[in-house]
Structures are given as C-alpha cells and as structure tokens.
Amino acid sequence: MVMKSEACPLLARSLGLLLSGACACGSGSLHPNDVAAGAGNSEEPHAGGSAGGAGSSSAGAGTSPAGASGSVGSAGTLAGGAPAAAGATADNTAGASPGGSPGVGGSSAGAGAAAAGTSGTPSVAGVSVITGTLEDGVAFHDDKGALLNAHGGGINRVGDTFYFSGEYFVYSASAPYETNNSFHGFSMYSSKDLLTWKFEKLILPQQASGELGPDRNGERPHIIKCPSSGEYVLYAHAASLDYQTDKEVVYATSATIDGDYEFRGALTNSSGVKAVHSDMSALVDGENNPYVITESGHVYKLSADCHSWLSDAAYGAMAGMESPTAFKAGDSYFWIMSNKTGYRANDNQYASAAAMTGPWTNRGLIAPMDAHTWISQSTFVLPVVGSVGTVYVYFGDHWQNADDQTGKTTGKNNSLATLVVQPLVIDGNKASMPKFYASWKLDIGKGTWSP
C-alpha cells in the first residue's frame, strides 16, 4: 500500500452516519451502536450467508475517515458452553458450501465448493458473540492478555482450529515512521471459537538478509495448502522502505500450518521473472487451482507445486485497487478491494465472476457510500461452513483506532490496530455489508448468524 499518513475528514452525506472529523477543522464522535443503511434487522438466524436486497452501490470511492475516539472494547463472548471437537478440515477457504453438508476433497452437497477440501461436518457447541464499536473495532486478545498482533493477513481452518496469521508490528513512540512499519515477522494465533486466541509464535521472523531482511517491509501474509503436495505455502509482499525502489511477492513453506516457515525468496516464473506488485493475497479455487492475486487486478496462476507462477492476467474491473480479498460463495467468486489511500480507510469496492479467470465485473461498493467500509480495509473473508449453512465473515483492518484521534500518526501505531468483523450478505453474484453490527452472534457449528 502507499504509505502516507495524512489526516482528512470523513464525509457524512447520507444515512445519517456521523463520523467525527479528526482534522484541525474540528472533532466529533460516532455513535457506537448499529448504523442502519437501508437493511432490515431480522432477529432470525441467517443461514448460508445469502439474503435478498443486497444490491450494489456506485463505484465512487470515498475519502479518508476521521480518527476514532474512545477506548478499545472487548472482542466478544462465548455463549452456550465451550466449543467441542469438530471434524472439519478446510485449509483453504476460497469457497465453501452454503447448502447441505460439506463434501470431501473440495466438493460439496450444496452450491459452491470448498477450496481445499472439507471432510465431515463442524460440530462446535456454543455461539460466539462478536462485539466491537464502529470507533474501536473488534479488539481480540490472546492468552497473555495482549492485543492480537496479526495484521493484513488471513485465517486457515484445520480440523476444529482456526489459525490467524498476519503482520507483527513493534511500535515505539520515539522511532521514526519507517522503523515502526518495517518488517519484524509474521505471527500466528490459534482459536476454536474465533474469540479466544492463543499466541503460537512468529512463524516467519525477519531474515538476516534479503527481501525480508533488515530495513525491509513485509506485508499481507496469506497461507494456502498446496493441493498437489499438501505443503503449506505462505505468500507475502516484500518491499523496500519506500515501497517503490523494490517490491515483489515472496513465499515460504512449512509441512504443518503452525510450523516454522522456511523462506524461499521471490515468487518467479520459469524464466525468473518476479511478480512485481504490492498488496496481494492467495487462494485455491473450487477446482483446486492455486492462485496469487495482487493489487490492480492481477491473477497469477501457480504451478502444481505452488513454488512458481505460470501465467499472469490483469482485469480492468479491479484496476488501480489494492488489498485484494477473494473468495467463492455459491457459484460466484468475489474480489473485495480498497482504493489507494494508505492507512486511511475508504469505500472499498468489489467485483464478481463465475471463475477466477474472469471475466470480472465491478459491482460497486461493498458497504454504504461514505461509511468507508465501516472504517476498515479488506484483508480476508472466512467462510464458516456449518451443518445448516455457511456464513461469510468479513475481516478488515481497522488501522485508525482509538489511539489515533488526530490522524497525524496513522500508520505509525499499527501494533495497536484492531479489526472490523462483520457478516457479509450474499445474493447471487452480489455481496454487501449494508448494516453495521456492534454485536452479532455466530454459530460456528451450524454456519448461521443472527443480530
């Protein structure tokens, strides 16, 4: 992403959404409760992630949000008992079955397909209540009481356990901007309920030299399980401190999801050509084809061993956008993306297609205009497959949090950043987050959600 820490007010032109201006021109506050945007608030559980009325909005991009104010709230509670052991394995979550029980090896009984195979039906007792205000986001904490420090990453489900990997920041108030955002490592946390997290370790620390060595940036780690080998492959964006002199997609490998990842260097084709891009992600589609996707709509099809790329296609529907987040729901693939405004949130857009190879159609905004994607930047969508349906859970980085009220230090305190975690509404080839929920319930075992 482009690294600039400018402050700019969040416009409030519609929906009665009052986001505070954190610029020199004034200040204010945003109500922490639900903010409706033309969507009903049904008390019935939502199964399969689909619902009517999920239209698309204009593709116009918003400007920067105001800095948030207030204290960081709790991430949520678990109701109905502790989670029981589950029999599901879904290492890659590009797609999931919204209907029927999950199938084996990537097939399903409903519409859609699990990207890397789902075996059995998840069985988790209890309902996770996910809580976080619009100002503060969802503040997950680990078993030591520390704020979850995994940013710009993704989640893999293996058996009954969710593994969250992301950027690990170390912040010092006296350090310069570049030092606070330089690469320290990629962290991993584990959870049974998506609420209580255990810090596992740095699965890929800073290297002694090279693309992820000292005075380098490392971002957007995403892990897939390579379909042909069963090896876990972590892909990330590496760059010079100015993000322009040098940038490329790199990768590392491990025999297990939570192992020590061996850094392999830049991802290239057979001729040694790098994937020279910034923000990126990775996924396996419903046909077990592995891909790396990057900013500006590039789709890199990977080799069978997932160690190199075979082809590169760019799609105009995602041109000029960053923070790519792709997943499959039903018969459609979705791609959520952010405008390039650095760490300042904007109105994220999305595109959809019948296949990862397109054609892709830009569908407009994923959330109401000027809501700035509920003050977040897309990083991952997790399909939670259950016995009844599938919930598609949006994870966005809440870079501007309660510790950045002026906007002047945005991007310098990323170790304090929280998350925006919301259920997506899927309607055919359209997706949306029409309403913000300060608190909502996720039944992992059933694959349903309710306000």
Residue, then its C-alpha position, 0 to 999 in steps of 0.5 A: m500500500v502507499m504509505k502516507s499518513e495524512a489526516c482528512p475528514l470523513l464525509a457524512r452525506s447520507l444515512g445519517l452516519l456521523l463520523s467525527g472529523a479528526c482534522a484541525c477543522g474540528s472533532g466529533s464522535l460516532h455513535p457506537n451502536d448499529v448504523a442502519a443503511g437501508a437493511g432490515n434487522s431480522e432477529e432470525p438466524h441467517a443461514g448460508g450467508s445469502a439474503g435478498g436486497a443486497g444490491s450494489s452501490s456506485a463505484g465512487a470511492g470515498t475519502s479518508p475517515a476521521g480518527a476514532s475516539g474512545s477506548v478499545g472494547s472487548a472482542g466478544t463472548l462465548a455463549g452456550g458452553a465451550p466449543a467441542a471437537a469438530g471434524a472439519t478440515a478446510d485449509n483453504t477457504a476460497g469457497a465453501s458450501p452454503g447448502g447441505s453438508p460439506g463434501v470431501g476433497g473440495s466438493s460439496a452437497g450444496a452450491g459452491a465448493a470448498a477450496a481445499g477440501t472439507s471432510g465431515t461436518p463442524s460440530v462446535a457447541g456454543v455461539s460466539v458473540i462478536t462485539g466491537t464499536l464502529e470507533d474501536g473495532v473488534a479488539f481480540h486478545d490472546d492468552k497473555g492478555a495482549l492485543l492480537n498482533a496479526h495484521g493484513g493477513g488471513i485465517n486457515r481452518v484445520g480440523d476444529t482450529f482456526y489459525f490467524s496469521g498476519e503482520y507483527f508490528v513493534y511500535s515505539a513512540s520515539a522511532p521514526y515512521e519507517t522503523n515502526n512499519s518495517f518488517h519484524g515477522f509474521s505471527m500466528y494465533s490459534s482459536k476454536d471459537l474465533l474469540t479466544w486466541k492463543f499466541e503460537k509464535l512468529i512463524l516467519p521472523q525477519q531474515a538476516s538478509g534479503e527481501l525480508g531482511p533488515d530495513r525491509n517491509g513485509e506485508r499481507p501474509h496469506i497461507i494456502k495448502c498446496p493441493s498437489s503436495g499438501e505443503y503449506v505455502l505462505y505468500a507475502h509482499a516484500a518491499s523496500l522502505d519506500y515501497q517503490t525502489d523494490k517490491e515483489v511477492v515472496y513465499a515460504t513453506s512449512a509441512t504443518i500450518d503452525g510450523d516454522y516457515e522456511f523462506r524461499g525468496a521471490l515468487t518467479n516464473s520459469s524464466g525468473v521473472k518476479a511478480v512485481h506488485s504490492d498488496m496481494s493475497a492467495l487462494v485455491d479455487g473450487e477446482n483446486n487451482p492455486y492462485v496469487i492475486t495482487e493489487s490492480g487486478h492481477v491473477y497469477k496462476l501457480s504451478a502444481d507445486c505452488h513454488s512458481w507462477l505460470s501465467d499472469a492476467a490483469y482485469g480492468a474491473m479491479a484496476g488501480m485497487e489494492s488489498p485484494t480479498a477473494f473468495k467463492a460463495g455459491d457459484s460466484y467468486f468475489w474480489i473485495m478491494s480498497n482504493k489507494t489511500g494508505y492507512r486511511a480507510n475508504d469505500n472499498q469496492y468489489a467485483s464478481a465472476a463465475a471463475m477466477t479467470g474472469p471475466w470480472t465485473n465491478r459491482g460497486l461498493i461493498a458497504p454504504m457510500d461514505a461509511h468507508t467500509w465501516i472504517s476498515q480495509s479488506t484483508f480476508v473473508l472466512p467462510v464458516v461452513g456449518s451443518v445448516g449453512t455457511v456464513y461469510v465473515y468479513f475481516g478488515d483492518h481497522w488501522q485508525n483506532a482509538d489511539d489515533q484521534t488526530g490522524k497525524t500518526t496513522g500508520k505509525n501505531n499499527s501494533l495497536a490496530t484492531l479489526v472490523v468483523q462483520p457478516l457479509v450478505i450474499d445474493g447471487n453474484k452480489a455481496s454487501m455489508p449494508k448494516f453495521y453490527a456492534s454485536w452479532k452472534l455466530d454459530i460456528g457449528k451450524g454456519t448461521w448468524s443472527p443480530 
